[in-house]
């Protein structure tokens, strides 16, 4: 008679499995938060609800293109938070990450002087607006973070690329945490560039969602 195989899992493997499951749940929560946050901001623009656009009275608003970037990033993270990924989900995730990259890259090109005119495509913003260098335009830091996170969300899981993506996430996290610290401690220079009508700032809820997305991307693949 063949003895039964020992199926008892070691304590270490149980802890690892629980950690991986918890990490992936956090990744899913971060993806949902980014999507809901982006949808609420777009709803705020559509219905002119100030608290959804800017959270704080008189503060810089999250721009419609920024909200679109967070929705797209949330979709990409949600679809790739578990492996393996179905071919359809893989393609949708690539398109979603590409939208995030495009939002950041095109905005940076606008800052470089290219007349692309994407700032007012979704909803118009009155001028002048608080800490906004051009109506509807996100700040340079926000655009740069979308560029970094968009590349980090591309679902190509190779060892070398994963290392690069982690570095991109670390930089994006640092930028978002500096902005968030600026809001927490009242240091405008941490989240705002320039002064007066030539200033632009990262919105408070943008910095929070960036931190969440970065944490979610790292937790999506805890190994």
ZILIN-V191633 format. One record per backbone hydrogen bond with DSSP energy under -1.0 kcal/mol. NH is the residue of the N-H (numbers start at 1). CO is the residue of the C=O. E is the energy in kcal/mol with one decimal. If there is no record, write none. Layout:
NH & CO & E
NH & CO & E
//
This chain:
14 & 10 & -2.0
15 & 11 & -2.4
16 & 12 & -2.5
17 & 13 & -2.5
18 & 14 & -2.5
19 & 15 & -2.6
20 & 16 & -2.5
21 & 17 & -2.3
22 & 18 & -2.5
23 & 19 & -2.6
24 & 20 & -2.3
25 & 21 & -1.9
26 & 22 & -2.1
27 & 23 & -2.1
28 & 24 & -2.2
29 & 25 & -2.4
30 & 26 & -2.5
31 & 27 & -2.1
32 & 28 & -2.4
33 & 29 & -2.5
34 & 30 & -2.1
35 & 31 & -2.2
36 & 32 & -3.0
37 & 33 & -2.8
38 & 34 & -2.3
39 & 35 & -2.4
40 & 36 & -2.7
41 & 37 & -2.0
42 & 38 & -2.3
43 & 39 & -2.4
44 & 40 & -2.3
45 & 41 & -2.1
46 & 42 & -2.5
47 & 43 & -2.5
49 & 44 & -2.2
53 & 49 & -1.4
54 & 50 & -2.8
55 & 51 & -1.4
56 & 54 & -3.4
59 & 56 & -1.9
62 & 53 & -3.3
67 & 63 & -2.2
68 & 64 & -2.3
69 & 65 & -2.1
70 & 66 & -2.1
71 & 67 & -2.3
72 & 68 & -2.4
73 & 69 & -2.4
74 & 70 & -2.6
75 & 71 & -2.1
76 & 72 & -2.3
77 & 73 & -2.5
78 & 74 & -2.5
79 & 75 & -2.3
80 & 76 & -1.2
90 & 86 & -2.7
91 & 87 & -2.1
92 & 88 & -2.5
93 & 89 & -2.5
94 & 90 & -2.0
95 & 91 & -2.3
96 & 92 & -2.7
97 & 93 & -2.7
98 & 94 & -2.3
99 & 95 & -2.0
100 & 96 & -1.9
101 & 97 & -2.4
102 & 98 & -2.7
103 & 99 & -2.6
104 & 100 & -2.0
105 & 101 & -3.1
106 & 102 & -2.8
107 & 103 & -1.4
108 & 104 & -2.1
109 & 105 & -2.2
110 & 106 & -1.7
111 & 107 & -2.0
112 & 108 & -1.4
113 & 110 & -1.5
114 & 109 & -2.5
116 & 114 & -2.2
121 & 118 & -1.2
132 & 129 & -1.2
137 & 134 & -2.5
143 & 139 & -2.2
144 & 140 & -2.8
145 & 141 & -2.2
146 & 142 & -2.1
147 & 143 & -1.8
148 & 144 & -2.2
149 & 145 & -3.0
150 & 146 & -2.6
151 & 147 & -1.7
152 & 148 & -1.9
153 & 149 & -1.5
156 & 154 & -2.1
158 & 156 & -1.5
162 & 158 & -3.1
163 & 159 & -1.7
164 & 160 & -1.6
165 & 161 & -2.9
166 & 162 & -2.3
167 & 163 & -1.8
168 & 164 & -2.3
169 & 165 & -2.3
170 & 166 & -2.3
171 & 167 & -2.1
172 & 168 & -2.4
173 & 169 & -2.7
174 & 170 & -2.2
175 & 171 & -2.2
176 & 172 & -2.2
177 & 173 & -2.9
178 & 174 & -2.1
179 & 175 & -1.9
180 & 176 & -2.5
181 & 177 & -2.6
182 & 178 & -2.0
183 & 179 & -1.7
184 & 180 & -2.3
185 & 181 & -2.5
187 & 182 & -2.0
190 & 187 & -1.7
191 & 188 & -1.3
192 & 188 & -2.1
193 & 200 & -3.2
198 & 195 & -1.7
199 & 196 & -1.1
200 & 193 & -2.2
201 & 131 & -1.6
202 & 191 & -2.2
207 & 203 & -1.9
208 & 204 & -1.8
209 & 205 & -2.2
210 & 206 & -2.4
211 & 207 & -1.9
212 & 208 & -2.2
213 & 209 & -2.7
214 & 210 & -2.5
215 & 211 & -2.4
216 & 212 & -2.6
217 & 213 & -2.7
218 & 214 & -1.9
219 & 215 & -2.1
220 & 216 & -1.4
//
